Amino acid sequence: MRYRNRFLKVLSSVLYDLPAPVNLTIFWNFGSLLGVCLVMQIFTGLLMAVHYTPEVSQAFDSVVHIMRDVNGGWFLRSAHANGASFFFGCIYAHIGRGIFYHSFFMTHTWLVGCTLFVVLMAIATTGYVLPWGQMSFWGATVITNLWSAIPYVGPSLVEWLWGGFCVGDATLKRFFVFHFLAPFILMVLVGVHILFLHDTGSGNPLGIDSDAEAVPFHSYYVLKDLVGIVIMVGALCIVVFCEPDLFSDPTNFTPADPMKTPLHIQPEWYFLFAYTILRSIPNKLGGAMALAGSVLILYILPLYPKSLWRGSQYNPVAHFVFWAFVSNFIVLTYIGMCPVEPPFEFVGMVASVLYFLFYIIYPLTWFFWENMIFDSVYESTDMYGDNYKETNAAYFCSFYEDEYK
């Protein structure tokens, strides 16, 4: 039946009969987990939007109303707020896997994925403002003020974003409209992302394409994805039922007060790495550019020269550099939670420099390791003469070039 119906035929080619490599590990599960997170966030968000009031005088009280008076409202709010943390946790793991296994050389898939990430960050930023607590108000003030660093048009752009001369009712309404509509744009981008992915095919831990070794997506990877989904949903339920405020800032449980500035303004944990980079640069324009660059730098990865191996799994030097980068990312996240004072200020500056330095050092490790490999091959084949060395090197190069093609 699925082959006779046009819609089911397309769906079958995407989810049922799609050929997939036989050796995909759990690191390839995060794509399906992100899809589940997106559906959950849209579903819970739509149900809460019915009861939310995007007005400065009523926004905070409407959230309290959802939590206390709406049947199941506490569950919807907790699942939506904590679901955002799970969403970003999965997307960081997804991006990390792409960097480690060189998925960025699938250019179109990677660029659409980066755009998805940027749109998701914008959605999360506007959503954080909607409860209209102290941290929501001052977070919106700080983030929107960054646009004023743009020469000439900056101040006018900030006033346009605010809808006035300060963060107020118009700002809240605009953020709510964007937060409500943008997820549907995100769904379109997800469709394009999957389309490009199926056109190029999934990578695998070995970094070698082999259509002869492919298996149908169902039932092998459907069942494997279901295991990951059950684990993630179970973890989310534990947080929602046992520690619903685990990822929340206590300051945000106080209604917004423009006359009282919190001692330490900070975003949610998934933005802390960028926030640390922002505050590590004393110049406002420089900080704003570094903040944007920390995310947009992902767009340049497809421009890297290709190495002979797909991924860092066979390169111990790149392996070390990658996990050092992950550790540095965690340090940036931790420093973002700390006040701007010694020694946290200095550590944040060093970690910010190391963050950008990774994107320079990482591709160099590929060629460093390749040169070591070829040098060892040459030394081990001296007994066969120069012709053998040239033939051996040509064989390696032609083999990996054919694999990339």
C-alpha positions in Angstrom: 0.0 0.0 0.0 2.8 2.4 0.8 4.1 2.1 -2.8 0.7 2.9 -4.3 -0.1 6.0 -2.3 2.0 9.0 -3.4 2.3 10.5 0.1 3.1 7.2 1.7 5.6 6.4 -1.0 7.6 9.6 -0.2 7.3 9.0 3.5 8.5 5.4 3.0 11.5 6.5 1.1 12.4 8.9 3.9 11.8 6.7 7.0 11.2 3.1 5.9 13.3 2.1 2.9 16.1 4.7 3.3 19.4 2.9 2.9 21.7 3.6 5.9 25.2 2.4 6.8 25.4 -0.6 9.0 27.8 0.8 11.6 26.1 4.0 12.9 26.7 4.5 16.6 24.7 6.3 19.2 26.2 9.6 18.1 24.0 9.4 15.1 20.9 9.3 17.3 20.8 13.0 18.1 19.2 13.9 14.8 16.1 12.0 15.7 16.2 13.2 19.3 16.2 16.8 18.0 13.1 16.1 15.9 11.3 14.8 18.9 12.4 17.8 20.9 11.1 20.2 18.2 7.7 18.4 18.1 7.4 18.5 22.0 8.4 22.2 22.1 5.8 23.2 19.5 3.0 21.1 21.1 3.6 22.4 24.6 4.1 25.9 23.4 0.9 26.0 21.4 -1.1 24.8 24.5 0.5 27.5 26.7 0.0 30.3 24.1 -3.7 29.9 24.6 -3.4 31.1 28.2 -0.5 33.6 27.9 -1.0 37.3 27.8 1.8 39.3 26.0 1.4 42.5 28.0 3.9 44.0 30.5 1.2 44.3 33.2 -0.1 40.8 32.9 2.7 38.6 31.4 4.2 37.4 34.7 0.7 36.8 36.2 -0.4 34.9 33.2 2.6 32.5 33.6 1.6 32.1 37.3 -2.0 31.4 36.2 -0.7 28.7 33.8 1.2 27.1 36.6 -1.5 27.2 39.3 -4.9 27.4 37.7 -4.7 25.7 34.3 -5.2 21.9 34.4 -1.8 20.4 33.7 -0.4 23.8 33.2 2.5 23.2 35.5 3.5 20.1 33.5 3.3 22.0 30.2 5.4 24.9 31.5 8.0 22.7 33.1 8.2 20.4 30.0 8.6 23.4 27.7 11.2 25.2 29.8 13.3 22.1 30.6 12.7 20.8 27.1 14.7 23.8 25.7 17.7 22.7 27.7 17.4 19.1 26.4 17.0 20.6 22.9 20.3 22.5 23.1 22.1 19.7 24.8 21.2 17.4 21.8 22.1 20.1 19.2 25.5 20.7 20.8 26.2 16.9 20.7 24.9 16.8 17.1 27.2 19.7 16.1 30.1 18.1 18.0 29.7 14.8 16.2 29.6 16.7 12.9 32.9 18.5 13.7 34.6 15.3 14.9 33.6 13.2 11.8 34.0 16.1 9.3 30.3 16.2 8.4 30.8 19.8 7.4 32.2 18.7 4.0 28.6 17.9 3.1 28.3 21.6 2.4 24.6 22.1 1.8 23.5 19.9 4.7 25.9 21.6 7.1 25.0 25.2 6.1 21.3 24.5 6.5 22.0 22.9 9.9 24.0 26.1 10.9 21.0 28.2 9.9 18.8 26.0 12.0 21.0 26.5 15.0 21.0 30.3 14.6 17.2 30.4 14.2 16.9 28.2 17.3 19.0 30.5 19.3 16.8 33.4 18.3 13.7 31.5 19.3 15.2 30.6 22.7 16.3 34.2 23.3 12.8 35.6 22.6 11.2 32.8 24.6 13.3 33.6 27.7 11.9 37.1 27.7 8.2 36.0 27.7 7.8 35.1 31.5 8.7 38.8 32.2 10.7 38.1 35.3 13.7 40.1 36.5 16.2 38.1 34.4 13.9 38.1 31.4 13.6 41.9 31.4 17.2 42.7 32.0 18.4 39.9 29.6 16.2 41.5 26.9 17.7 44.9 27.7 21.3 43.6 27.5 20.9 41.5 24.3 19.0 44.2 22.4 21.5 46.9 23.4 24.2 44.9 21.7 22.8 46.1 18.4 23.6 49.7 19.3 27.3 48.8 18.8 26.7 48.8 15.0 28.0 52.1 13.7 25.6 54.7 12.4 22.4 52.6 12.4 22.8 50.8 15.7 20.8 53.2 18.0 17.9 53.4 15.5 17.9 49.6 15.1 17.6 49.2 18.8 14.7 51.6 19.0 13.0 49.7 16.2 13.5 46.4 18.1 12.1 47.9 21.2 9.2 49.7 19.5 10.0 52.7 21.6 12.8 54.1 23.8 13.1 51.2 26.2 12.1 47.6 26.5 8.3 47.6 27.1 4.9 46.4 25.9 5.7 46.6 22.2 9.0 44.7 22.7 7.2 41.9 24.5 4.5 41.6 21.8 7.1 41.5 19.0 9.1 38.8 20.9 6.0 36.7 21.4 4.9 36.9 17.8 8.4 35.9 16.7 8.6 33.1 19.3 5.2 31.8 18.1 5.9 31.8 14.4 9.6 31.0 14.1 9.2 27.3 15.0 7.2 26.7 11.9 10.0 28.3 9.9 12.3 25.9 11.8 10.2 23.0 10.6 10.6 24.0 7.0 14.4 24.3 7.5 14.4 20.8 9.1 12.7 19.4 6.0 15.4 21.0 3.7 18.1 19.7 6.1 16.7 16.2 5.8 16.3 16.5 2.0 20.0 17.4 1.6 21.0 14.7 4.0 19.2 12.0 2.0 20.7 13.4 -1.2 24.3 13.0 0.1 23.7 10.1 2.4 24.8 9.8 6.1 28.4 9.5 7.1 29.6 6.7 9.4 32.3 6.2 12.0 34.7 4.6 9.5 34.5 7.5 7.1 34.1 5.3 4.1 31.0 5.1 1.8 29.8 1.6 0.9 26.4 1.2 -0.6 26.8 -2.6 -0.6 26.9 -2.5 3.2 23.7 -0.4 3.6 20.6 -1.7 5.4 17.0 -0.3 5.4 16.3 2.4 8.0 13.4 0.3 9.3 13.6 -1.6 11.4 17.2 -1.4 12.3 17.5 2.3 13.1 13.9 2.9 13.9 14.2 0.7 16.9 17.6 2.1 17.8 16.2 5.7 17.7 13.3 4.6 19.8 15.6 3.5 22.5 17.3 6.9 22.5 13.9 8.7 22.5 12.7 6.6 25.5 15.9 7.4 27.4 15.6 11.2 26.7 11.9 11.5 27.4 12.5 9.5 30.6 15.3 11.9 31.7 13.0 14.9 30.9 10.2 13.4 32.9 12.5 12.9 35.9 13.5 16.6 35.7 9.9 17.8 35.2 8.5 15.8 38.1 11.5 15.9 40.6 13.5 19.1 39.8 11.3 21.3 37.6 13.4 24.4 38.4 16.8 22.7 37.8 17.7 24.9 34.9 15.8 28.0 36.0 17.4 31.2 37.5 15.8 32.0 40.9 15.9 35.7 40.0 13.4 35.1 37.3 10.7 34.2 39.8 10.5 37.9 40.7 8.3 40.2 38.5 10.3 42.5 36.2 11.4 45.8 37.9 13.1 48.3 35.6 14.2 50.3 38.7 16.2 47.4 40.2 19.1 45.8 38.4 20.1 42.2 39.4 23.7 41.9 40.8 24.6 39.3 38.1 22.8 39.2 34.8 23.3 35.9 32.9 21.4 33.9 30.2 20.4 30.3 30.3 23.2 27.7 30.5 23.2 26.9 26.8 24.2 30.5 26.0 26.8 30.9 28.7 29.7 30.1 26.4 28.9 33.0 24.1 28.1 35.3 27.1 31.6 34.6 28.5 33.2 35.5 25.2 31.1 38.7 25.0 32.1 40.0 28.5 35.7 39.0 28.1 36.2 41.8 25.6 36.0 45.3 27.1 35.1 47.0 23.9 31.3 46.9 23.1 31.6 46.5 19.4 34.4 44.0 19.7 32.4 42.0 22.2 29.4 42.0 20.0 31.4 40.8 17.0 33.1 38.1 19.1 29.7 37.0 20.3 28.3 36.7 16.8 31.6 35.2 15.5 31.4 32.4 18.1 28.3 31.1 16.4 28.8 32.2 12.8 32.3 30.7 12.6 30.6 27.3 12.0 29.7 28.6 8.5 33.3 28.6 7.4 34.1 25.0 8.2 33.1 23.7 4.7 35.9 26.0 3.4 38.6 23.9 5.1 40.8 21.9 2.7 39.8 18.3 2.8 42.1 15.8 4.5 42.7 12.2 3.3 40.6 10.8 6.2 37.0 11.7 6.9 37.0 12.4 10.6 39.4 12.6 13.5 38.9 9.0 14.6 42.3 7.9 13.1 44.2 11.0 14.1 45.3 11.1 17.7 46.5 14.7 17.4 43.1 15.9 16.1 41.4 13.6 18.7 43.2 15.4 21.5 42.6 18.9 20.1 38.8 18.2 19.7 38.3 17.0 23.2 40.4 19.9 24.5 37.9 22.1 22.6 35.0 20.3 24.3 36.6 20.8 27.7 37.2 24.5 26.9 33.5 24.9 25.9 32.6 23.5 29.4 35.0 25.9 31.0 33.4 28.9 29.1 30.0 27.7 30.3 31.1 27.5 33.9 32.8 30.9 33.8 29.6 32.5 32.4 27.9 31.6 35.7 30.6 33.3 37.8 30.8 37.0 38.6 33.1 39.3 36.5 36.0 39.3 39.0 39.5 37.7 39.3 40.3 34.9 38.6 37.2 34.2 36.6 37.7 37.3 34.3 41.2 36.2 33.3 40.2 32.5 32.8 37.3 33.7 30.6 39.7 35.7 28.4 42.1 32.7 28.0 39.2 30.3 27.3 37.7 32.8 24.7 41.0 32.9 22.8 41.4 29.1 22.9 37.8 28.8 21.5 38.7 30.7 18.3 42.2 29.2 18.2 40.6 25.7 17.8 39.2 26.6 14.4 42.8 27.4 13.2 44.6 24.5 14.9 42.1 21.8 14.1 42.6 21.6 10.3 46.4 21.9 10.8 46.4 18.7 12.8 45.1 16.8 9.8 48.0 17.7 7.6 50.5 17.2 10.5 49.3 13.7 11.0 49.1 12.9 7.3 52.7 14.0 6.8 53.8 11.8 9.7 52.0 8.8 8.2 53.5 9.3 4.7 57.0 9.9 6.2 56.8 6.6 8.1 55.6 4.9 4.9 58.5 6.3 3.0 61.0 5.2 5.6 59.6 1.7 5.8 59.8 1.3 2.0 63.3 2.5 1.4 64.4 -1.0 0.5 62.1 -1.0 -2.5 63.5 2.2 -4.0 62.1 5.5 -5.1 59.7 4.1 -7.6 57.9 2.1 -5.0 57.6 5.1 -2.7 56.0 7.2 -5.5 53.6 4.4 -6.4 52.6 3.8 -2.8 51.9 7.6 -2.1 50.0 7.8 -5.4 47.8 4.8 -4.4 46.9 6.4 -1.0 46.0 9.7 -2.6 44.0 8.2 -5.4 42.1 6.0 -3.0 41.0 8.8 -0.7 40.2 11.1 -3.6 37.9 8.5 -5.0 36.3 8.0 -1.7 35.5 11.8 -1.4 34.1 11.8 -5.0 
